[in-house]
C-alpha cells in the first residue's frame, strides 16, 4: 500500500517526489476544494471533508496546520482523538500553528496513543529570541504561556540559553541556536539532535510541556 499523507486545507502544490506517496488535501469549504481541483495530478488529490478524514485508506501522516485556531482549548483533546482514530497503526498526526509564510511553526506530534512531542521551528534569520515563537503555539498550549505553566518555563529558559549563547552570534544565528539548544537540553528532555537543530528546530517530549490542571 502506498504511503498516504493528508494535509489540512486544500492548498495547491505539494505531492512530493516519492512516487509511492499519495497526498490528499482535505478542506471543509467546498469552494476552496473546487478552486484546487485543477491542480490535481498523479498522487495529489483534493477532497471535501473535515476531521472524519473521508479517505478509503488510513493515512500514515495527517498534517493539520492552523486548523484549531478557532476552536476552544477544551475541544482540542476531542479533535486530536478523532484525527488519531483515523491514522494507520503506525501513523502520525502533526497539529500546530504557523505564520503566513512558514517562518515560524510550533506543532505537536501525536501517535494513535496520543501526544508525543512538541517541535519549535523557525527561520533563524527572523528570530530575535526563542520566545518569539510563543505566538505560534498550538491551541493546546497558547493559553498556557503564563507563569506556573511548563511551556512558560520552557520558553523562559530558552530565552536565557539564547542570551547566554550571544557570543556565538558572530558565527551566525545557526551556531547560536545550536549552542542555546545544547544548554537547554541539560534541563529539558530534548529528543532530537544537532542535525535538526541546524535547521532551526528543537523537539521536546510532550510530557515536559503538558499543561497543568486548571
C-alpha positions in Angstrom: 0.0 0.0 0.0 1.4 3.4 -0.8 2.1 6.0 1.9 -0.7 8.4 2.4 -0.3 12.0 3.6 -3.2 14.2 4.5 -2.8 18.0 4.8 -5.4 20.2 6.3 -6.7 22.8 3.8 -7.0 22.4 0.0 -3.9 24.3 -0.9 -2.5 23.8 -4.4 1.0 22.3 -4.7 2.8 19.6 -2.8 2.8 15.9 -3.8 6.5 15.3 -3.1 9.0 13.4 -5.2 8.4 10.0 -3.7 6.4 8.0 -6.3 4.7 5.8 -3.6 3.4 8.8 -1.7 -0.2 9.9 -2.2 -1.2 13.3 -0.9 -4.7 14.4 -0.2 -5.7 18.0 0.7 -8.9 18.0 2.8 -10.9 21.2 3.2 -14.3 21.9 4.8 -15.1 24.8 2.3 -16.4 23.3 -1.0 -15.4 26.5 -2.9 -11.8 26.1 -1.9 -11.8 22.4 -2.9 -13.3 23.4 -6.3 -10.6 26.0 -6.7 -7.9 23.4 -6.0 -9.2 20.7 -8.3 -7.4 22.0 -11.4 -4.1 21.3 -9.6 -4.8 17.6 -9.1 -2.3 15.2 -10.6 -1.0 11.7 -10.1 -0.6 11.2 -6.3 -2.3 14.6 -5.4 -6.0 14.9 -4.8 -8.3 17.4 -3.0 -11.3 16.3 -1.0 -14.3 18.0 0.7 -14.4 17.0 4.3 -13.3 17.6 7.9 -12.0 15.7 10.9 -13.6 12.5 9.7 -10.9 12.3 7.1 -13.0 10.9 4.2 -10.5 8.6 2.5 -10.6 5.0 1.6 -7.3 4.3 3.5 -6.0 5.1 6.9 -3.2 7.7 6.3 0.3 7.3 7.7 0.5 11.1 8.3 -2.0 13.8 8.9 -0.8 17.4 8.9 -3.2 19.9 10.4 -1.8 23.5 10.4 -3.8 26.5 11.6 -6.9 24.3 11.8 -7.7 24.5 15.5 -7.1 28.2 16.0 -10.9 29.0 16.0 -11.7 26.2 18.5 -11.8 26.3 22.3 -8.9 24.8 24.2 -11.3 22.3 25.8 -12.1 20.9 22.3 -8.6 20.1 21.4 -8.4 16.7 23.0 -11.5 15.5 21.3 -10.3 16.7 17.9 -6.9 15.0 18.5 -8.6 11.7 19.4 -10.8 11.9 16.4 -8.0 12.5 14.0 -5.7 9.9 15.6 -8.5 7.3 15.3 -8.2 7.7 11.5 -4.5 7.0 11.5 -2.8 3.8 10.3 -1.5 1.8 13.2 2.0 3.3 12.9 0.7 6.7 11.7 1.4 10.2 12.9 -0.6 13.4 13.4 1.2 16.7 13.2 -1.0 19.5 14.6 0.1 23.1 15.1 0.2 26.7 14.1 2.5 28.6 11.7 2.8 32.1 10.3 1.6 33.0 6.9 4.8 32.2 5.1 6.1 29.4 7.2 8.9 31.2 9.0 7.7 30.1 12.4 5.8 26.9 13.3 5.1 25.0 16.5 3.5 21.7 16.3 2.5 18.6 18.4 3.3 15.2 17.1 0.8 12.5 18.1 0.6 8.8 17.5 -2.6 6.7 17.9 -1.9 6.6 21.6 -1.8 10.4 22.0 0.7 13.3 22.0 4.4 12.5 21.9 6.5 15.6 21.3 6.4 19.4 20.7 8.6 20.9 17.9 9.6 24.6 17.7 10.8 25.6 14.3 11.9 28.9 12.9 13.7 30.6 10.1 16.7 31.6 12.2 17.4 34.9 10.5 13.9 36.2 11.5 14.3 35.4 15.2 15.1 37.9 17.9 14.6 35.5 20.8 13.1 32.0 21.1 10.1 33.2 23.0 9.0 35.0 19.7 7.6 31.5 18.9 5.1 31.8 21.7 2.6 33.5 19.3 2.7 30.3 17.2 2.0 27.9 20.0 -0.7 25.4 19.1 -4.2 25.8 20.6 -3.4 23.2 23.4 -0.5 25.4 24.7 -1.0 29.0 23.6 -3.3 30.0 26.5 -0.8 28.3 28.9 2.1 30.6 28.3 1.7 32.1 31.7 3.8 31.8 34.9 3.3 28.4 36.6 2.8 26.5 33.4 5.6 24.3 31.9 5.6 25.9 28.5 6.1 29.3 30.0 9.1 27.9 32.0 10.5 26.3 28.9 10.4 29.5 26.8 11.8 31.5 29.7 14.8 29.0 30.0 15.2 29.0 26.2 15.5 32.8 26.2 18.1 32.6 28.9 20.1 30.0 27.0 19.8 32.2 23.9 21.1 35.2 25.8 24.0 33.1 27.2 24.9 32.0 23.7 25.2 35.5 22.4 29.0 35.1 21.9 28.1 32.6 19.1 26.1 35.3 17.2 29.3 36.4 15.4 29.3 32.9 13.9 25.7 33.2 12.7 22.3 32.6 14.1 22.5 28.8 13.4 25.5 28.4 15.7 23.9 30.5 18.4 20.7 28.4 18.1 22.7 25.1 18.4 24.6 26.4 21.4 21.4 27.6 23.1 19.6 24.3 22.5 22.6 22.3 23.7 22.5 24.2 27.0 18.7 23.9 27.2 18.9 20.1 26.8 20.7 19.9 30.2 17.4 20.7 31.9 14.7 19.8 29.4 14.0 16.4 27.5 15.1 17.5 24.0 14.5 14.5 21.8 16.3 15.4 18.6 20.0 16.3 17.8 22.3 18.7 16.0 21.1 17.7 12.6 17.6 19.1 13.3 18.9 22.0 15.4 20.9 23.2 12.4 17.6 23.6 10.6 16.2 25.9 13.3 14.3 23.2 15.1 14.1 21.7 18.6 11.8 18.9 19.7 10.8 18.3 23.4 8.9 15.5 25.0 5.2 16.4 25.3 5.1 15.3 29.0 7.5 18.1 29.8 5.2 20.8 28.4 1.9 19.2 29.2 -0.5 21.8 30.6 -1.2 21.7 34.2 -4.7 21.1 35.7 -6.9 24.2 36.0 
